[in-house]
Amino acid sequence: MSIYEEVEIEDMDFEEEEQHYTYPCPCGDKFVITLAELWDGEDVAPCPSCTLRIRVVYEEEALPPLKASEAGGSAGAGMAVAVH
């Protein structure tokens, strides 16, 4: 997989309501990666309008916490399963 650019997470915009980070793409759209994906260890953000991808440089400890509704897709969400 080819990476267009490495981008520090501090240079990206965090949209709290959507729980994702965006970064401008040369095609005019935006690269997008969700907070849940970052917590799951994903670091590649695709552009939905073209084939470019960026690698997000971040430290997991510095990420904001997931909202409860977003935690369903994260690896740690399974810990809250009730046992009968």
Buried (B, 14 or more C-beta within 10 A) or exposed (E): EEEBEEBEBEEBEBBEEEBBBBBEBEEEBBBBBBBBBBBBEEBEBBBEEBEBBBBBEBEEEEBEEBEEEBBEBBEEBEEEEEEE
